[in-house]
């Protein structure tokens, strides 16, 4: 994780990703971002947790929501109990403060998934979920949502309609081009704003390790050109 080696090339890549998100929100700051993938095991949960740590390290009050109500992982990443979480918040109408977890990272709170419900898509598309998103955004500077893969279930497509933007994670050398294109098309069908792609597990030839790289989506070409012109 980012905390283990803050000076590594991986940590720097997440700082670049964080900065790119700031540029993507020049006209309207991004408050709620969904991180998903095309298929399982592409590393979207790890990307979400490290991005949350990177954002929180700048002093922004950050909430990471594990909205993967099928195969949640954030409770393991942050070594948290998962008896109460998002599913309890929505099904039992609990107050937000009763299910939020503090972490050892300053400014970072985590809302775990809670017990896996029988109807995740229905819960995530509920009026109570929309109300929760509004409440969270009124309290936190940034809210990140870790969601299931787009091509597997409808959850990510449902959630993306309520987001300021979506980041799609793909695994280098593993994710099939067709799967990535299908995921992109699924998100576009619900008018999701795709901010860009994180290419995960790219092996660097000289070092033999993996790092993460982010690039802008089509709607940010002007920003890319401006950065190139001014050398930053």
C-alpha positions in Angstrom: 0.0 0.0 0.0 0.9 3.7 -0.4 1.7 4.0 3.3 4.4 1.3 3.2 6.7 3.2 0.8 5.6 6.8 0.2 8.7 7.5 -2.0 8.3 4.6 -4.4 7.4 4.9 -8.0 4.0 3.5 -7.2 3.3 6.2 -4.7 4.4 8.8 -7.2 2.0 7.3 -9.8 -0.9 7.8 -7.4 0.1 11.4 -6.8 0.0 11.9 -10.6 -3.4 10.2 -10.7 -4.6 12.5 -7.9 -3.3 15.6 -9.7 -4.9 14.5 -13.0 -8.2 14.3 -11.2 -7.8 17.8 -10.0 -7.3 19.0 -13.5 -10.3 17.0 -14.6 -12.4 19.0 -12.1 -11.1 22.5 -13.1 -14.6 23.8 -14.0 -16.4 21.8 -11.4 -14.6 20.1 -8.6 -15.0 16.3 -8.4 -16.7 15.3 -5.1 -17.9 11.7 -5.8 -15.9 9.2 -8.0 -16.7 5.6 -8.8 -13.8 3.2 -9.4 -14.7 0.0 -11.3 -13.2 -2.5 -13.8 -14.5 -4.5 -16.7 -14.0 -7.9 -15.1 -13.0 -9.2 -11.6 -9.4 -9.2 -10.2 -8.0 -6.3 -12.2 -7.0 -4.5 -9.0 -9.8 -1.8 -8.7 -10.1 -2.2 -4.9 -6.3 -1.7 -4.4 -6.4 1.3 -6.7 -9.3 2.8 -4.8 -7.7 2.4 -1.4 -4.4 3.9 -2.4 -6.0 6.8 -4.3 -8.1 7.5 -1.1 -4.9 7.5 1.0 -3.2 9.9 -1.5 -6.1 12.3 -1.5 -6.4 12.3 2.3 -2.7 13.0 2.6 -3.3 16.4 1.0 -5.6 17.4 3.9 -8.8 16.7 2.1 -11.4 15.0 4.2 -12.0 11.7 2.4 -14.5 8.9 2.6 -13.9 5.5 0.9 -17.1 3.6 0.4 -17.0 -0.1 -0.3 -20.0 -0.4 -2.6 -19.0 -3.8 -3.8 -21.8 -5.6 -1.9 -20.9 -8.9 -3.6 -17.2 -9.4 -3.0 -16.1 -6.6 -0.6 -12.4 -6.2 0.2 -11.8 -2.9 1.9 -12.4 -4.3 5.4 -9.4 -6.5 4.8 -7.2 -3.8 3.3 -7.7 -1.5 6.4 -8.1 -4.3 8.9 -11.6 -3.4 10.0 -14.6 -5.2 11.3 -17.5 -5.6 8.8 -20.4 -6.3 11.0 -22.0 -3.0 10.2 -21.5 -1.0 7.0 -23.2 0.3 3.8 -25.8 -2.5 3.6 -26.9 -1.8 7.2 -27.0 2.0 6.6 -29.4 1.5 3.7 -31.5 -1.3 4.9 -31.9 -0.2 8.5 -31.7 3.6 7.9 -28.9 4.0 10.4 -27.1 7.4 10.9 -24.0 7.7 8.9 -21.7 8.4 11.9 -22.7 5.0 13.4 -21.2 3.0 10.6 -18.1 5.1 9.6 -14.7 3.8 10.5 -11.7 5.9 11.3 -8.3 4.7 10.0 -4.7 5.4 10.9 -4.5 7.7 7.9 -5.4 11.3 8.9 -8.5 12.6 7.1 -9.5 9.2 5.8 -12.6 7.4 6.9 -13.9 4.1 5.5 -17.4 2.8 5.2 -17.2 -1.0 4.7 -19.8 -3.0 2.8 -21.5 -4.6 5.8 -23.1 -8.0 5.5 -23.7 -9.1 1.8 -27.4 -8.5 1.0 -29.5 -10.7 -1.2 -30.3 -7.8 -3.6 -27.3 -5.5 -4.0 -28.4 -3.8 -7.2 -31.8 -2.9 -5.8 -30.2 -1.5 -2.7 -27.7 0.6 -4.6 -30.3 2.0 -6.8 -32.6 3.0 -3.9 -33.7 6.5 -2.9 -31.9 5.9 0.4 -28.6 5.4 -1.5 -29.0 8.6 -3.3 -29.8 10.4 0.0 -26.7 8.9 1.5 -24.5 10.0 -1.4 -25.8 13.6 -0.9 -25.2 13.5 2.8 -21.6 12.1 2.4 -20.7 14.8 -0.1 -22.0 17.5 2.3 -19.6 16.2 4.9 -16.5 15.1 3.0 -14.3 16.8 0.4 -14.0 13.6 -1.6 -16.0 10.4 -1.6 -14.6 7.4 -3.5 -16.8 4.4 -4.3 -15.3 0.9 -4.9 -17.9 -0.9 -7.0 -18.2 -4.4 -8.7 -17.0 -4.9 -12.3 -19.1 -3.4 -15.0 -19.4 -6.5 -17.1 -20.4 -8.8 -14.3 -23.4 -7.1 -12.7 -25.4 -3.9 -13.1 -24.2 -2.3 -9.8 -21.5 0.0 -11.3 -23.8 1.2 -14.1 -26.5 2.0 -11.5 -24.1 3.9 -9.3 -22.4 5.8 -12.0 -25.5 7.8 -12.8 -25.1 9.5 -9.4 -21.3 10.2 -9.7 -19.3 13.1 -10.9 -17.1 10.7 -12.8 -15.9 7.1 -13.2 -12.4 5.6 -13.4 -12.1 2.3 -15.2 -9.3 0.0 -14.1 -7.8 -2.5 -16.7 -5.0 -4.9 -16.1 -2.0 -4.8 -18.5 -1.5 -8.0 -20.5 -4.6 -9.6 -19.1 -7.8 -7.6 -19.7 -9.1 -8.4 -23.2 -9.7 -5.4 -25.4 -13.2 -6.5 -26.1 -14.0 -6.7 -22.4 -12.7 -3.2 -21.8 -14.7 -1.8 -24.8 -17.9 -3.5 -23.5 -17.4 -1.9 -20.1 -16.8 1.5 -21.7 -20.0 1.1 -23.8 -22.0 0.0 -20.7 -21.0 3.1 -18.9 -21.7 5.4 -21.8 -25.2 3.9 -22.1 -26.1 5.4 -18.7 -24.3 8.7 -19.6 -21.5 8.1 -17.1 -18.6 10.6 -17.3 -15.5 8.4 -17.8 -12.6 10.4 -16.5 -10.0 8.0 -17.7 -8.4 4.6 -17.3 -5.9 3.3 -14.8 -3.6 0.7 -16.5 -2.7 -1.6 -13.7 0.2 -4.0 -13.3 2.4 -2.6 -16.0 5.9 -4.2 -15.7 8.7 -1.7 -15.9 11.5 -3.3 -17.9 14.4 -1.7 -15.9 13.0 -2.3 -12.4 11.0 -5.5 -12.8 8.2 -4.1 -10.6 4.7 -2.9 -11.3 3.3 0.6 -11.2 0.1 2.3 -12.1 -0.6 4.9 -14.8 -3.5 7.1 -15.5 -4.5 9.0 -18.6 -7.3 11.3 -19.4 -10.5 10.4 -21.3 -11.5 12.0 -24.5 -13.3 14.9 -22.9 -10.0 16.2 -21.4 -7.9 16.6 -24.6 -7.7 20.4 -24.1 -6.3 20.0 -20.6 -3.7 17.5 -21.9 -2.6 20.0 -24.6 -2.4 22.8 -22.1 -0.2 20.8 -19.7 2.1 19.8 -22.5 2.4 23.4 -23.7 3.4 24.7 -20.3 5.5 21.7 -19.4 3.7 20.3 -16.4 
